Amino acid sequence: MYGETSVQGSKNSILPILAATVLIRGQTVITNCPRITDVDATLKILRHLGCVVTREGNTVTVDSTDVNKYDIPEDLMREMRSSVMFLGAIIGRTGKASLSTPGGCEIGLRPIDLHLDAIQRFGVNIREEFAKIEFEAMKPLEGVNIALSFPSVGATENIILTACTAKGTTVITNAAREPEISDLADFLNSCGARISGTGEGTVVIEGVKELHPVQYRVIPDRIVAATYMAAAAMTHGKVRLTNVIPSHIAPVIPVFEEAGCDISISQGSITLTAPPCLRSIKTIRTMPYPGFPTDMQAQIMAMTTLCHGTSVIIETIFESRYKHVSELLRFGAKIRVDGRMAVIEGVGSLTAAKVIASDLRGGAALVLAGLAAQGTTTVENIKYILRGYENMSGVLTSLGCDIMKEERNTADGGKENS
Ligand code: UD1
């Protein structure tokens, strides 16, 4: 894999930012919006709520002046776990919300207790009925102090969204520090919100009466960037990525360096040059930002299958995020899993296989293994990959990889991609 590519906008930024537009009367314009199916699902929810949404290329315009609903139907909720992100924005706008239990990738239990506890603190009544949860603010929302028991990304974002137009000051301690949270705050601040401290663990939100529409560009996707870096490392290649913020990729750089890759950084771009033979990684432990991201665990595991020596990965964020392991074994990889720990013995080369994706990043890991394997690999069920990677096959083709996306008719008359 050789060449240069510009990295798409961040999935984990655009989703809460689109949810945030519910709080804003008038026309908000978001640029650098990735063309991924999670964005399609988010736009469907916005339209359901009464927003007028238009999309042209990578620019999305949302006018939330006439929001007239406060529920998210079950089918839309099922499409994507991040739909829970609408909770804070819908309550902030209407004082009510009605959601069913969220869907998303199958990577663990993914409860929403931290979101619910926090929302309740704002004086919102919560009633659970069958698979539905009804929320109602008993009085105008007022700022609160919330100490999170775990720095949940989604809960931090939901609290910010609830607090930004509540009366008074909200303080979140042990807040998540992911760059996407700072991006959400930067967006909201440009709309008139008063949020400080994102990226530092304690976030302070001073409520404002209303937000005004703006034009905003979302940050580049650090996980997509690191995925293409792993692809270059696994194919003994060299890739230059533009439209990146190198400091956001910093948590994964030491891993590539330990494997023997050369990394050079300049403003807005990063270049990875792979060595002839990758070295094993001693131990990688997934952690909240600025630790090693759980969203890169599967792709780095795919890389370590080729490294000389034994590597260890410990997944601390999600309890069952090893669904890709059984599929990587089909390529001839040697991986043993014991609870949250995976031990990978490098095998030097992989053999092509027919495999099935069962989550977004795990699916990307299978594509990477396929690029490095001898022979032709087929990855089925790529609907998961399309949730987060914009035109992955096109990007990889432009970098000299031999890959193509195929659409087939299924027995029940539907379409299936591989
Ligand atoms: C976000 C990211 C996802 C990433 C994850 C961790 C988006 C759209 N998704 O997901 O790509 O993998 O951060 O970096 O931004 N938890 C609870 N109770 C809660 C909330 C979370 O127990 O109420 C647990 C989860 O089950 C999980 C851990 O906390 O084990 C991390 O979850 P969280 O940080 O909330 O991740 P998400 O916001 O779902």
Residues whose N, C-alpha, C, O or C-beta is under 5 A from the ligand:
A	BS01	UD1	N12 S82 L109 R110 P111 I112 D113 L114 H115 P151 S152 V153 G154 A155 T294 D295 I317 F318
